C-alpha cells in the first residue's frame, strides 16, 4: 500500500552562519502518521522541525538549500502566515501568553479574521475537547492561563494550535518539562489526534518515541542515520549507531 | 566577625549613605521650593494673568502655555518615537547601519538643549517660515524628546520575551499582528514611563523654547498654533533675572507650580500603567 506523502524534503541543507546543522536530508513523512525523531543533542532535530514552518528564519544567520514539499507543493510558494497556519508547532516548554485561557485559544482565530463571539466560543470548546483539557478548565476559561499546571499549559498550547486548524503539528520535545502523568496525557492526546493530523514528534526520550510514533527517524550530527517503522527500529535496527543510541551506549 | 562580613557591612553602610544623601538632596530642594513659594500660591495666582510688570497677579498664561507645549510635543514625539522604535526592534535587520542608528539615538539624548533650540530656530522658525510659534516650539521640543522616547520604547520592546513573538508567528500571525497584539500590550508600561520622563523634561526646558515660541510677556491666551505663548520655565527665568524688585516668593511659587504640573503628569502615567497592567494576567 502506498501512503500519501504529507511532507517531503529533498537535499535539505541548513546552516547557521558557517555551521552546518543539517546535511542533505531526504525524508518522507506520510499523511496522518506520527513520525518520531530521536537523536542526541545538537543532531539537528529541532532545526529540521523548525525548517518545516520556517521559524528558523527568525535567526538572521540561518541559510537553507534544497526543497521542502507540503502535499507536493513547494514550501516557497506559501507565505509565512499561510504556512504556519497549516503547520503548527508545540514548543519544548509550555509557552502560554499572560492572558486568560480563552484569550490564548482565540488568539490564532482572531488574527485570521474570526470575530464572531459565538463562533470563537465554539472554537474554544472544540479545541479544548480535542486536547483533552475541556473538562478540567471549562468552568474557568476566564482565568489566567499561567495558573494552570505545566501539563495543562502544554495541552492548552496544543488546543491553541488546533484552533487555527492546521494539517501538520510539530512537537519539539513537548514533554521535557512534564511529570509522567502529564506526559501520558499529552501522549494520549497525540494518539487521538492521529486520525486527522500529521504529527512529527522530536523527543530526547527514546521510550516516548517508541510509545507514540509509528515510524521513526534517527538523527545524528545533522544526518539521518536510519528511518524505519518504530517497532523495527527499537527491536532490530539496521545501523549499529542506532542500536548504540537506543540502548544507551552513547548520547 | 570575619573580614568578609565586615566588608559586607561596610559596603551596605556606604551604599545606604549615598542613597540617603541623594534622596535627601532631592527632597530638600522640593521642600525648599514649597516652603518659600507656598505663601504666594493662591487661586488668583493660578487663574489670573500677571499684573504690574509681572510683580503681581497670576501666571495663568504661562501655565496654559506649558500645558499646550507639552501636549503638542507629545502629539509629535510619541507616535514618531514609538513607531521608529518598533521599526528598530521588530523590523530592522541587525547590521552595522542599524547598530550605528541605535547608538546615535542614545547619544542624541546627550546633546545640550540649547543646541536643539538653535536647530529648531533655523529649521522651523526661519527655513519653514513657522515664525516664533507654538508649532515651532512643539516641534523643537519633540525633536529633543525623541531620543529618550525611542530609547525607552526600544528597551520596553526588547524586554518582551522572544517566546511571545514565536507563539504569535507560529500561529500564522503576520509580523505586524504580532507586534500589535503580542508585543506592544506588554511594552506599554515601559513606553509610558519613558514618555512621561521625557515630557517632564520638555515641560521644564527653557533653552529649546527660547528662540522658537516663548513670549516675554503676553497676558492673553493663545488663539492658534501660530501664536507665541508664555511658558513656566522661561517665565521663571524672566522674573528671576529681568524684573527688578521682584518678590522672591513669586519666583518660588512659579517653580512650585511647575513641579506640581510635572508631578501631575507622573500621576497620570502611574494610573495609566496600573490600568494596562490589569489587562495582563499572571
HADDOCK unambig.tbl for C-alpha pairs under 7 A between the chains (distance, minus, plus):
assign (segid A and resid 80 and name CA) (segid B and resid 172 and name CA) 6.96 0.50 0.50
assign (segid A and resid 81 and name CA) (segid B and resid 172 and name CA) 4.18 0.50 0.50
assign (segid A and resid 81 and name CA) (segid B and resid 173 and name CA) 5.84 0.50 0.50
assign (segid A and resid 81 and name CA) (segid B and resid 174 and name CA) 5.91 0.50 0.50
assign (segid A and resid 82 and name CA) (segid B and resid 172 and name CA) 6.33 0.50 0.50
assign (segid A and resid 84 and name CA) (segid B and resid 170 and name CA) 5.53 0.50 0.50
assign (segid A and resid 84 and name CA) (segid B and resid 171 and name CA) 6.00 0.50 0.50
assign (segid A and resid 84 and name CA) (segid B and resid 172 and name CA) 4.71 0.50 0.50
assign (segid A and resid 85 and name CA) (segid B and resid 171 and name CA) 5.76 0.50 0.50
assign (segid A and resid 85 and name CA) (segid B and resid 172 and name CA) 4.72 0.50 0.50
assign (segid A and resid 88 and name CA) (segid B and resid 170 and name CA) 6.29 0.50 0.50
assign (segid A and resid 88 and name CA) (segid B and resid 171 and name CA) 6.50 0.50 0.50
assign (segid A and resid 89 and name CA) (segid B and resid 170 and name CA) 6.54 0.50 0.50
assign (segid A and resid 97 and name CA) (segid B and resid 164 and name CA) 6.72 0.50 0.50
assign (segid A and resid 98 and name CA) (segid B and resid 280 and name CA) 5.83 0.50 0.50
assign (segid A and resid 98 and name CA) (segid B and resid 281 and name CA) 5.07 0.50 0.50
assign (segid A and resid 98 and name CA) (segid B and resid 282 and name CA) 5.44 0.50 0.50
assign (segid A and resid 99 and name CA) (segid B and resid 280 and name CA) 5.62 0.50 0.50
assign (segid A and resid 99 and name CA) (segid B and resid 281 and name CA) 4.93 0.50 0.50
assign (segid A and resid 100 and name CA) (segid B and resid 281 and name CA) 6.73 0.50 0.50
assign (segid A and resid 108 and name CA) (segid B and resid 171 and name CA) 5.56 0.50 0.50
assign (segid A and resid 111 and name CA) (segid B and resid 173 and name CA) 5.96 0.50 0.50
assign (segid A and resid 111 and name CA) (segid B and resid 177 and name CA) 6.94 0.50 0.50
assign (segid A and resid 144 and name CA) (segid B and resid 281 and name CA) 5.20 0.50 0.50
assign (segid A and resid 144 and name CA) (segid B and resid 282 and name CA) 6.22 0.50 0.50
assign (segid A and resid 146 and name CA) (segid B and resid 282 and name CA) 5.98 0.50 0.50
assign (segid A and resid 161 and name CA) (segid B and resid 171 and name CA) 6.62 0.50 0.50
